[in-house]
């Protein structure tokens, strides 16, 4: 009987060793087995075109941007936009902001001059007066034009255009523009003029993977 008791643990260890060897053999075979290819992410497309004008174009920014039918895709907003206030001027005095992007207003005056920022338009906010060396920040989310003012300096003003995504471009002096990295889908192309001289345009655009959709934007009075 004692010999049988000694043999039982030895048999168990042998079985365990056999199981471990079998598992290692299975794992090695699995590593050698060909893997299925990863599902590729859909390629992006682009939109490019030309803006034409029925009259002389003013020396002011003209912006085109895309609004995606069915809603925008989730995306990380760009880095915060820095706006200075030195000399009682917003600098830059005009900028395009992507929805969710922070804007940092810096009182970077050389002298002890206080500033305030309040906004009208797509978002109406009023920030407290803050001294030299201080900043206020805010993430704009509502698409549209935002006018900037300072309650301390009545002639101090600026503008922001808040767009829903990174799919925007400024029209060059020759009327050309290009928007790259656009997810496939149906969009509405819209225009914005800082100094409005023409009727704004809305165009339906279909973006396909690996292709560039060509459009003509006719700016008419």
FITORFI-651748 format. One record per residue (C-alpha): residue number from 1; residue in three letters; x, y, z. Coordinates in pm, 1 decimal. Layout:
<rs>
   k   r       c1       c2       c3
 NUM ALA        X        Y        Z
...
</rs>
This chain:
<rs>
   k   r       c1       c2       c3
   1 UNK      0.0      0.0      0.0
   2 UNK    273.7    260.8     81.8
   3 UNK    429.3    206.6   -262.1
   4 UNK     98.4    286.6   -429.1
   5 UNK     71.0    615.2   -234.7
   6 UNK    418.5    715.3   -349.6
   7 UNK    333.9    634.0   -712.0
   8 UNK     16.2    849.1   -720.8
   9 UNK    190.6   1192.5   -697.4
  10 UNK    446.1   1087.2   -954.3
  11 UNK    170.0    994.7  -1198.8
  12 UNK      2.9   1333.9  -1145.2
  13 UNK    323.3   1522.9  -1217.1
  14 UNK    375.9   1320.0  -1532.4
  15 UNK     24.5   1407.3  -1654.1
  16 UNK     80.1   1776.4  -1579.2
  17 UNK    409.3   1775.5  -1770.8
  18 UNK    237.9   1611.0  -2067.9
  19 UNK    -38.4   1876.5  -2065.1
  20 UNK    214.5   2163.1  -2057.8
  21 UNK    408.4   2009.9  -2349.5
  22 UNK     87.2   1973.5  -2549.6
  23 UNK     -9.8   2340.1  -2486.1
  24 UNK    333.3   2463.4  -2597.9
  25 UNK    304.7   2262.0  -2915.7
  26 UNK    -42.6   2408.8  -2984.6
  27 UNK     77.3   2766.2  -2919.4
  28 UNK    373.9   2724.0  -3152.3
  29 UNK    146.0   2592.2  -3427.0
  30 UNK    -89.5   2887.4  -3376.0
  31 UNK    199.4   3132.3  -3421.4
  32 UNK    293.4   2966.7  -3750.9
  33 UNK    -65.8   2966.3  -3878.8
  34 UNK   -131.6   3245.2  -4133.9
  35 UNK   -330.7   3532.5  -3982.1
  36 UNK   -628.3   3695.0  -4155.2
  37 UNK   -546.8   4040.6  -4295.7
  38 UNK   -648.9   4340.8  -4083.0
  39 UNK   -956.4   4523.1  -4204.7
  40 UNK   -823.1   4834.5  -4379.4
  41 UNK   -943.8   5177.3  -4267.6
  42 UNK  -1134.1   5356.6  -4542.6
  43 UNK   -909.0   5590.2  -4737.1
  44 UNK   -990.0   5959.4  -4727.2
  45 UNK  -1072.3   6177.4  -5022.2
  46 UNK  -1038.5   6545.3  -5102.9
  47 UNK  -1227.5   6843.6  -5238.9
  48 UNK  -1061.8   7098.4  -5466.2
  49 UNK  -1190.9   7374.1  -5684.1
  50 UNK  -1202.6   7730.1  -5798.2
  51 UNK  -1405.0   8028.4  -5684.9
  52 UNK  -1520.4   8272.3  -5952.2
  53 UNK  -1642.3   8626.8  -5886.0
  54 UNK  -1899.7   8836.8  -6070.4
  55 UNK  -1730.9   9157.7  -5951.1
  56 UNK  -1404.9   9271.1  -5795.1
  57 UNK  -1317.2   9063.8  -5491.2
  58 UNK  -1236.0   9259.4  -5172.6
  59 UNK   -904.6   9201.0  -4995.6
  60 UNK  -1067.5   9000.7  -4718.3
  61 UNK  -1063.6   8628.7  -4626.8
  62 UNK  -1301.1   8394.8  -4809.8
  63 UNK  -1341.4   8058.6  -4638.0
  64 UNK  -1496.2   7737.3  -4769.1
  65 UNK  -1584.4   7449.4  -4539.1
  66 UNK  -1771.0   7118.7  -4543.4
  67 UNK  -2063.1   7006.4  -4328.3
  68 UNK  -2110.7   6629.9  -4326.7
  69 UNK  -2461.5   6497.0  -4391.8
  70 UNK  -2573.8   6295.8  -4090.6
  71 UNK  -2332.7   6464.6  -3849.9
  72 UNK  -1959.5   6503.4  -3807.7
  73 UNK  -1730.9   6210.9  -3724.7
  74 UNK  -1559.3   6215.0  -3383.5
  75 UNK  -1215.9   6376.8  -3402.2
  76 UNK   -963.3   6538.3  -3172.5
  77 UNK   -973.3   6919.7  -3207.1
  78 UNK   -658.6   7111.7  -3305.7
  79 UNK   -422.5   7260.7  -3049.6
  80 UNK   -543.9   7575.4  -2871.6
  81 UNK   -540.6   7896.4  -3073.4
  82 UNK   -346.8   8180.7  -2909.0
  83 UNK   -482.9   8535.1  -2952.9
  84 UNK   -282.0   8830.3  -2824.4
  85 UNK   -408.7   9171.7  -2716.2
  86 UNK    -95.2   9386.3  -2729.9
  87 UNK   -155.5   9745.1  -2836.9
  88 UNK   -529.2   9706.5  -2768.9
  89 UNK   -565.8   9484.6  -3078.7
  90 UNK   -670.2   9124.6  -3115.5
  91 UNK   -387.2   8937.7  -3289.5
  92 UNK   -478.3   8767.9  -3512.0
  93 UNK   -787.2   8980.2  -3569.3
  94 UNK   -948.3   8695.7  -3768.5
  95 UNK   -910.6   8318.9  -3740.0
  96 UNK  -1093.2   7996.1  -3818.2
  97 UNK  -1163.4   7771.4  -3518.9
  98 UNK  -1273.6   7406.5  -3528.1
  99 UNK  -1564.4   7319.2  -3301.0
 100 UNK  -1428.6   7210.9  -2961.9
 101 UNK  -1095.7   7389.9  -3012.3
 102 UNK   -984.0   7611.1  -2726.1
 103 UNK   -906.3   7976.7  -2783.5
 104 UNK   -665.4   8140.6  -2537.2
 105 UNK   -691.1   8518.7  -2505.8
 106 UNK   -361.4   8652.4  -2369.0
 107 UNK   -319.1   8993.5  -2213.8
 108 UNK     35.0   9035.8  -2343.1
 109 UNK     55.3   9413.7  -2304.9
 110 UNK    395.2   9564.4  -2221.5
 111 UNK    233.8   9807.3  -1977.0
 112 UNK    -17.0   9757.0  -1694.2
 113 UNK   -326.9   9762.0  -1913.2
 114 UNK   -636.7   9556.7  -1834.4
 115 UNK   -845.6   9381.8  -2096.8
 116 UNK  -1180.4   9210.4  -2125.5
 117 UNK  -1324.3   8980.4  -2391.8
 118 UNK  -1690.6   8950.8  -2475.9
 119 UNK  -1839.2   8781.4  -2779.1
 120 UNK  -2151.9   8818.0  -2991.6
 121 UNK  -2286.9   8598.4  -3269.1
 122 UNK  -2282.7   8218.8  -3270.2
 123 UNK  -2176.5   8220.6  -2903.0
 124 UNK  -2230.9   8502.6  -2654.7
 125 UNK  -1985.0   8507.2  -2366.2
 126 UNK  -1849.2   8774.6  -2134.0
 127 UNK  -1518.1   8715.7  -1957.7
 128 UNK  -1411.3   8921.0  -1658.6
 129 UNK  -1151.0   9195.6  -1689.6
 130 UNK   -802.6   9048.4  -1651.2
 131 UNK   -466.7   9222.5  -1600.8
 132 UNK   -141.0   9210.7  -1795.1
 133 UNK     17.7   8865.1  -1788.6
 134 UNK   -311.5   8680.4  -1743.5
 135 UNK   -519.4   8478.5  -1991.4
 136 UNK   -869.4   8344.1  -2035.3
 137 UNK   -956.1   8037.8  -2241.3
 138 UNK  -1275.6   7899.1  -2388.2
 139 UNK  -1369.0   7614.9  -2627.0
 140 UNK  -1615.3   7732.8  -2892.6
 141 UNK  -1860.5   7466.3  -3011.2
 142 UNK  -2137.3   7645.8  -3205.2
 143 UNK  -2064.4   7683.5  -3576.3
 144 UNK  -2085.1   8032.9  -3719.7
 145 UNK  -1935.4   8380.0  -3689.9
 146 UNK  -1823.5   8506.4  -3348.7
 147 UNK  -1745.3   8876.6  -3303.8
 148 UNK  -1484.0   8972.1  -3042.2
 149 UNK  -1487.5   9291.6  -2837.2
 150 UNK  -1319.4   9443.8  -2531.5
 151 UNK  -1533.4   9647.0  -2289.8
 152 UNK  -1224.3   9844.5  -2182.6
 153 UNK  -1127.7   9953.0  -2537.4
 154 UNK  -1426.4  10040.1  -2755.2
 155 UNK  -1237.6  10026.2  -3085.6
 156 UNK  -1087.6   9682.4  -3017.4
 157 UNK  -1258.7   9410.4  -3221.0
 158 UNK  -1200.8   9086.1  -3410.8
 159 UNK  -1380.2   8790.3  -3559.8
 160 UNK  -1371.6   8412.7  -3542.7
 161 UNK  -1536.7   8164.2  -3774.9
 162 UNK  -1624.6   7839.8  -3597.1
 163 UNK  -1648.5   7543.7  -3837.1
 164 UNK  -1764.3   7188.3  -3750.4
 165 UNK  -1443.1   7005.3  -3847.5
 166 UNK  -1093.6   7041.5  -3995.2
 167 UNK  -1247.6   7019.0  -4344.2
 168 UNK  -1201.3   7384.7  -4440.5
 169 UNK   -972.2   7603.7  -4648.5
 170 UNK   -906.5   7967.5  -4726.8
 171 UNK   -954.4   8058.5  -5090.6
 172 UNK   -628.6   8178.3  -5243.9
 173 UNK   -589.4   8505.4  -5433.7
 174 UNK   -632.9   8320.3  -5764.6
 175 UNK   -959.2   8163.2  -5642.4
 176 UNK   -820.9   7813.2  -5589.1
 177 UNK   -869.6   7601.4  -5278.2
 178 UNK   -815.1   7242.7  -5162.2
 179 UNK   -941.9   7043.7  -4863.2
 180 UNK   -755.5   6716.7  -4800.6
 181 UNK   -813.5   6426.6  -4560.6
 182 UNK  -1192.1   6422.3  -4595.3
 183 UNK  -1376.0   6105.3  -4490.6
 184 UNK  -1592.5   5954.0  -4766.5
 185 UNK  -1953.1   6070.1  -4755.9
 186 UNK  -2199.9   6338.5  -4860.0
 187 UNK  -2133.9   6698.9  -4766.2
 188 UNK  -2259.3   7052.9  -4808.1
 189 UNK  -1988.0   7300.3  -4904.4
 190 UNK  -2047.1   7649.5  -4759.6
 191 UNK  -1874.3   7984.7  -4793.5
 192 UNK  -1795.8   8264.5  -4548.2
 193 UNK  -1680.4   8617.8  -4626.8
 194 UNK  -1527.0   8837.5  -4360.1
 195 UNK  -1629.5   9136.8  -4570.3
 196 UNK  -1953.1   9025.9  -4734.6
 197 UNK  -1979.6   9138.9  -5095.7
 198 UNK  -2138.9   8835.8  -5261.6
 199 UNK  -2419.5   8594.6  -5183.2
 200 UNK  -2287.5   8297.8  -4987.4
 201 UNK  -2293.6   7960.3  -5165.0
 202 UNK  -2412.8   7612.8  -5068.0
 203 UNK  -2311.1   7315.2  -5285.0
 204 UNK  -2370.5   6942.4  -5244.1
 205 UNK  -2046.6   6744.2  -5270.4
 206 UNK  -1984.7   6368.3  -5263.2
 207 UNK  -1642.5   6257.7  -5142.4
 208 UNK  -1509.3   5914.3  -5242.4
 209 UNK  -1207.8   5731.1  -5103.4
 210 UNK   -888.8   5803.3  -5294.8
 211 UNK  -1055.2   6061.6  -5521.0
 212 UNK  -1068.3   6441.2  -5540.1
 213 UNK  -1408.7   6597.1  -5597.0
 214 UNK  -1378.5   6902.4  -5822.4
 215 UNK  -1617.5   7193.5  -5768.7
 216 UNK  -1673.4   7546.4  -5899.0
 217 UNK  -1795.7   7803.9  -5648.0
 218 UNK  -1967.4   8094.5  -5823.5
 219 UNK  -1971.5   8404.4  -5605.6
 220 UNK  -2242.0   8635.0  -5741.7
 221 UNK  -2379.5   8961.4  -5618.3
</rs>
